Amino acid sequence: MTSIPAETLSQSIRADQTFLQSILTGLQAEQKTIDSKWLYDPKGSHLFDQITELDAYYPTRTEIEILERGLGELAPQIRPGTALMELGSGSSVKTRLVFEHIPGLSTYVPVDISESHLLAAAADLARDYPLIEMRPIVGDFTSDISLPKDLSNVPKLLFFPGSTIGNFEPEGAVELLTRCRQIERVDDFIVGFDLVKDPCTLVRAYDDELGVTAAFNLNLLVRINRELGADFETAAFRHEARWNKRDSRIEMHLVSKRSQTVGIAGKRIQFSQGETIHTENSHKYTTDRFSDLAGQAGWSVGEIWTDEQDLFAVALLKPE
């Protein structure tokens, strides 16, 4: 495998203590929660890649169709020598689309919390695109984003595909977009977001018949057991996806099948039968609502591309 050095942001995860504190804080809340970023250990990242290939999971294939059209329109606007900075490295399928449609990119800067997944993706890309410098950064893009000084004055295209923006509460989405607005010399920002649609289609996308999404969600408990020495019995929990109409979001939960007690780092966490751990939100937007959020963060909307069925959207944002 090609060796790709990774740079570490000053705010990047100090893994064990940060993970432990986050888990204990979330599980001791009235509504037990686990931050969705912890879903993406190496196993979780692999399972998510499998989810994106499921028939029921429309966002990935629909976004790819949109990008194939939209990137062609965007390409003439991108200056030679621009750096592509991606929030979350994903499976790199969409990254390859950018490389293919926009010639002259100088550097690729993916920022991701999962080091092994990040470096493997960067190494694969390095083999196929040797003229593009790979600068992977292991870090949490939900915190302040700092780049190496030598990239400060390089023009940048930001890339945030996959509707990950929907994992944030609307206020958090504005905060993230605002932090991205503060990155120096950003010319354009491509953001994928999911659109409001019928609840049956949404629930089916997050609770597939093959159980891959359930395995993805339950892997959180496996990770906590492995890394924090907890004693979750994974068979005592089940995955559930539910539509929250009031907040316009799909919620993922882990539901306790019975009353039980779980130990983590000397703490005893009580669960009643039917009690849930809220593990992820995926907010769904109208194009007007997303445009409003972007405007609050200092971005203007250059274009919004959608598919023929209006399942998904990709926004091209410009700094105001």
JOSUL-V425666 format. One record per residue. N is the residue number from 1. RES is the residue in one letter. PSI is psi in whole degrees, -180 to 180 (none if undefined). Layout:
# JOSUL-V425666
n | res | psi
N | RES | PSI
N | RES | PSI
This chain:
# JOSUL-V425666
n | res | psi
1 | M | 139
2 | T | 136
3 | S | 122
4 | I | 113
5 | P | 142
6 | A | 139
7 | E | 149
8 | T | 125
9 | L | 150
10 | S | -24
11 | Q | 9
12 | S | 167
13 | I | 127
14 | R | 89
15 | A | -65
16 | D | -51
17 | Q | -40
18 | T | -45
19 | F | -49
20 | L | -48
21 | Q | -41
22 | S | -44
23 | I | -46
24 | L | -42
25 | T | -45
26 | G | -40
27 | L | -12
28 | Q | 5
29 | A | 163
30 | E | -50
31 | Q | 108
32 | K | 136
33 | T | 157
34 | I | 130
35 | D | 132
36 | S | -19
37 | K | -22
38 | W | -5
39 | L | -21
40 | Y | 58
41 | D | 179
42 | P | -43
43 | K | -43
44 | G | -41
45 | S | -40
46 | H | -44
47 | L | -38
48 | F | -38
49 | D | -38
50 | Q | -39
51 | I | -42
52 | T | -16
53 | E | -2
54 | L | 147
55 | D | -39
56 | A | -21
57 | Y | 90
58 | Y | -26
59 | P | -43
60 | T | -53
61 | R | -33
62 | T | -42
63 | E | -39
64 | I | -43
65 | E | -43
66 | I | -44
67 | L | -37
68 | E | -32
69 | R | -48
70 | G | -37
71 | L | -33
72 | G | -37
73 | E | -34
74 | L | -32
75 | A | -45
76 | P | -18
77 | Q | -14
78 | I | 126
79 | R | 142
80 | P | 143
81 | G | 4
82 | T | 145
83 | A | 135
84 | L | 120
85 | M | 117
86 | E | 132
87 | L | 105
88 | G | 126
89 | S | -24
90 | G | -153
91 | S | -3
92 | S | 3
93 | V | -45
94 | K | -32
95 | T | -43
96 | R | -36
97 | L | -42
98 | V | -46
99 | F | -41
100 | E | -35
101 | H | -21
102 | I | 96
103 | P | 157
104 | G | 4
105 | L | 137
106 | S | -33
107 | T | 146
108 | Y | 125
109 | V | 84
110 | P | 139
111 | V | 120
112 | D | 151
113 | I | -23
114 | S | 102
115 | E | -47
116 | S | -42
117 | H | -42
118 | L | -50
119 | L | -36
120 | A | -43
121 | A | -42
122 | A | -39
123 | A | -41
124 | D | -44
125 | L | -37
126 | A | -37
127 | R | -38
128 | D | -21
129 | Y | 69
130 | P | -18
131 | L | -8
132 | I | 125
133 | E | 130
134 | M | 122
135 | R | 65
136 | P | 142
137 | I | 119
138 | V | 115
139 | G | 174
140 | D | 105
141 | F | -4
142 | T | -10
143 | S | -180
144 | D | 138
145 | I | 117
146 | S | 137
147 | L | 155
148 | P | 146
149 | K | -34
150 | D | -11
151 | L | -4
152 | S | -43
153 | N | 9
154 | V | 132
155 | P | 145
156 | K | 145
157 | L | 115
158 | L | 145
159 | F | 120
160 | F | 75
161 | P | 178
162 | G | 7
163 | S | 23
164 | T | -26
165 | I | -27
166 | G | -13
167 | N | -15
168 | F | 147
169 | E | 152
170 | P | -39
171 | E | -40
172 | G | -34
173 | A | -41
174 | V | -41
175 | E | -44
176 | L | -46
177 | L | -34
178 | T | -42
179 | R | -39
180 | C | -34
181 | R | -24
182 | Q | -8
183 | I | 135
184 | E | 141
185 | R | 44
186 | V | 122
187 | D | -40
188 | D | 155
189 | F | 117
190 | I | 123
191 | V | 126
192 | G | 139
193 | F | 148
194 | D | 147
195 | L | 152
196 | V | 137
197 | K | -172
198 | D | 140
199 | P | -33
200 | C | -43
201 | T | -40
202 | L | -49
203 | V | -41
204 | R | -34
205 | A | -24
206 | Y | 8
207 | D | 71
208 | D | 156
209 | E | -27
210 | L | -12
211 | G | 16
212 | V | -42
213 | T | -36
214 | A | -43
215 | A | -39
216 | F | -46
217 | N | -47
218 | L | -22
219 | N | -24
220 | L | -44
221 | L | -38
222 | V | -43
223 | R | -44
224 | I | -42
225 | N | -47
226 | R | -46
227 | E | -25
228 | L | 3
229 | G | 27
230 | A | 172
231 | D | 43
232 | F | 136
233 | E | 102
234 | T | -30
235 | A | -13
236 | A | 6
237 | F | 152
238 | R | 152
239 | H | 142
240 | E | 133
241 | A | 133
242 | R | 147
243 | W | 124
244 | N | 98
245 | K | -40
246 | R | -44
247 | D | 5
248 | S | 56
249 | R | 151
250 | I | 136
251 | E | 138
252 | M | 135
253 | H | 154
254 | L | 119
255 | V | 128
256 | S | 125
257 | K | -16
258 | R | 170
259 | S | 135
260 | Q | 165
261 | T | 134
262 | V | 135
263 | G | 133
264 | I | 117
265 | A | 44
266 | G | -5
267 | K | 145
268 | R | 119
269 | I | 121
270 | Q | 137
271 | F | 133
272 | S | 161
273 | Q | 130
274 | G | -10
275 | E | 149
276 | T | 156
277 | I | 119
278 | H | 113
279 | T | -22
280 | E | 145
281 | N | 148
282 | S | 94
283 | H | 143
284 | K | 137
285 | Y | 157
286 | T | 162
287 | T | -35
288 | D | -42
289 | R | -42
290 | F | -41
291 | S | -37
292 | D | -45
293 | L | -45
294 | A | -41
295 | G | -39
296 | Q | -28
297 | A | 4
298 | G | 20
299 | W | 146
300 | S | 153
301 | V | 116
302 | G | -47
303 | E | 153
304 | I | 116
305 | W | 139
306 | T | 166
307 | D | 173
308 | E | -30
309 | Q | 1
310 | D | 45
311 | L | -35
312 | F | 161
313 | A | 151
314 | V | 125
315 | A | 140
316 | L | 111
317 | L | 147
318 | K | 140
319 | P | 134
320 | E | none
